[in-house]
Amino acid sequence: MTQIQFTAPTSVKAAVRCLAEGGKNPKVLAGGTDLLVQLRAGRVKPSTIVDIKKIPELKQIKAEKGGFRIGAAVAGAELSAHPGVKKAWPGLVEGFDLIGSTQIQGRASLGGNLCNGSPAADSVPALIAAGATCKIAGPKGTREANVETIVIGPGKTSLKKGEFIVSFFLPKRPRRSGDAYLRLIPRTEMDIAVVGAGVSLSIDSKGVCTDARVSLGAVAPTPLLVKAGAKALIGTKVDDAALAALAAAASAACKPIDDKRGTIVYRTKVAGVLARRAALIALDRAKGK
Amino acid sequence: MAKHHVNTTINGDPVEFLCDTEQTLLDCLRDELGLTGSKEGCSSGDCGACSVTVDGRLVCSCLVLGIEADGCEIGTIEGVANGDELHPLQKHFLKEAALQCGICTPGFIVAAKSMLALNPDPSESEMRYWLAGNLCRCTGYDKIIKAVTNAAAEMRGE
């Protein structure tokens, strides 16, 4: 058996080099809550493991342009403990906090949850609804991409060879904005989403929705940005008719599979129900309730 | 590639060991250092039997590589008692018979201790959520919750 090399670079530049020089199948290690399970099961056979947690930028949460820059390796427990992010984006923080146990929260990262490529990743619909972008470093330098462009299929991402996510950017919140993420699981804790729905919206002083983003998880091969759902809300007072249109748009966007967690029919129905409920919570938050 | 030389602190004592990349912190604690208090249950981060703290943060040691412990402060079940004197959590686990087979117990005690360090007076709901990543197939959890409740009260001086 060839031994797995290990390296823990302390800069983004060094990490890019480690990945370029890391043999046939270098793997990035952040929280390790997916990688170590895959390693043990023999599903991944890395040539090199590159631990990115020693890079300061990957573990920081900073204010930037009125919004926040969150390092890709920041753990769930660290994000939950940040009062600024929690105040501006409670839905994102709650979505991330739904993942796993206290022990998992101590390690699991936003970047890892995204790059693992699960259609059911709980933080991803919340990130997409938030309009988050990510900074990606690679052999050709750095680039920014919208979060919804990263996952392209179960376990597959659009990251090119040698690229990794450095950080996420959450934009400045207009006044009277709110977000929410809801998921359905058959238990109360520690399970994988049957359906997840994230909604972020802003309203004006008259209560009219001026901007919205809607995202769904676990109902298609990738997390979805549902533009028709946002369209159903914008220009309305998020009344019953708008919520019904949102639910219909969410259900229409679903392309789920039948599996042990739920059937196609059930997931499609629940996606509409959860989108509607998430929109109501986001609306309450936008109104300061 | 030669083995990695890891310098770490375990329960306050400086410790060094050698490991391969794929050895988990749990493997290193048990197989390299003889600290067999942390148990291997699922090896996938689901059961919590291997719970330890790394720089004060509660984690599953089966989901941490041994080499990641380099330069860190590790806390394990072996560091919970003060010499021969049991920690209040340990005393109340015994008193309430909050264990049968005992495999989950070290993980529960390490996890409960880390909870009480942050929140000395948790509600039952907070306890159950905090400990949701620790599975026990013997007790049905009620005795564990009672033991943690009583230990927390003793630690608060009540």
Chai-1 contact restraints between the chains, C-beta under 6 A:
chainA,res_idxA,chainB,res_idxB,connection_type,confidence,min_distance_angstrom,max_distance_angstrom,comment,restraint_id
A,Q3,B,M1,contact,1.0,0.0,6.0,A-B,restraint_1
A,I4,B,T21,contact,1.0,0.0,6.0,A-B,restraint_2
A,I4,B,E22,contact,1.0,0.0,6.0,A-B,restraint_3
A,Q5,B,M1,contact,1.0,0.0,6.0,A-B,restraint_4
A,F6,B,T21,contact,1.0,0.0,6.0,A-B,restraint_5
A,F6,B,I67,contact,1.0,0.0,6.0,A-B,restraint_6
A,G32,B,L63,contact,1.0,0.0,6.0,A-B,restraint_7
A,T33,B,G45,contact,1.0,0.0,6.0,A-B,restraint_8
A,T33,B,L63,contact,1.0,0.0,6.0,A-B,restraint_9
A,L36,B,L63,contact,1.0,0.0,6.0,A-B,restraint_10
A,V37,B,S44,contact,1.0,0.0,6.0,A-B,restraint_11
A,R40,B,S43,contact,1.0,0.0,6.0,A-B,restraint_12
A,S101,B,A132,contact,1.0,0.0,6.0,A-B,restraint_13
A,S101,B,G133,contact,1.0,0.0,6.0,A-B,restraint_14
A,T102,B,L58,contact,1.0,0.0,6.0,A-B,restraint_15
A,T102,B,W130,contact,1.0,0.0,6.0,A-B,restraint_16
A,T102,B,G133,contact,1.0,0.0,6.0,A-B,restraint_17
A,Q103,B,G48,contact,1.0,0.0,6.0,A-B,restraint_18
A,Q103,B,S51,contact,1.0,0.0,6.0,A-B,restraint_19
A,Q103,B,L58,contact,1.0,0.0,6.0,A-B,restraint_20
A,Q103,B,V59,contact,1.0,0.0,6.0,A-B,restraint_21
A,Q103,B,C60,contact,1.0,0.0,6.0,A-B,restraint_22
A,Q103,B,G133,contact,1.0,0.0,6.0,A-B,restraint_23
A,I104,B,G45,contact,1.0,0.0,6.0,A-B,restraint_24
A,G106,B,R57,contact,1.0,0.0,6.0,A-B,restraint_25
A,G106,B,L58,contact,1.0,0.0,6.0,A-B,restraint_26
A,G106,B,V59,contact,1.0,0.0,6.0,A-B,restraint_27
A,R107,B,V59,contact,1.0,0.0,6.0,A-B,restraint_28
A,E189,B,A132,contact,1.0,0.0,6.0,A-B,restraint_29
A,M190,B,A132,contact,1.0,0.0,6.0,A-B,restraint_30
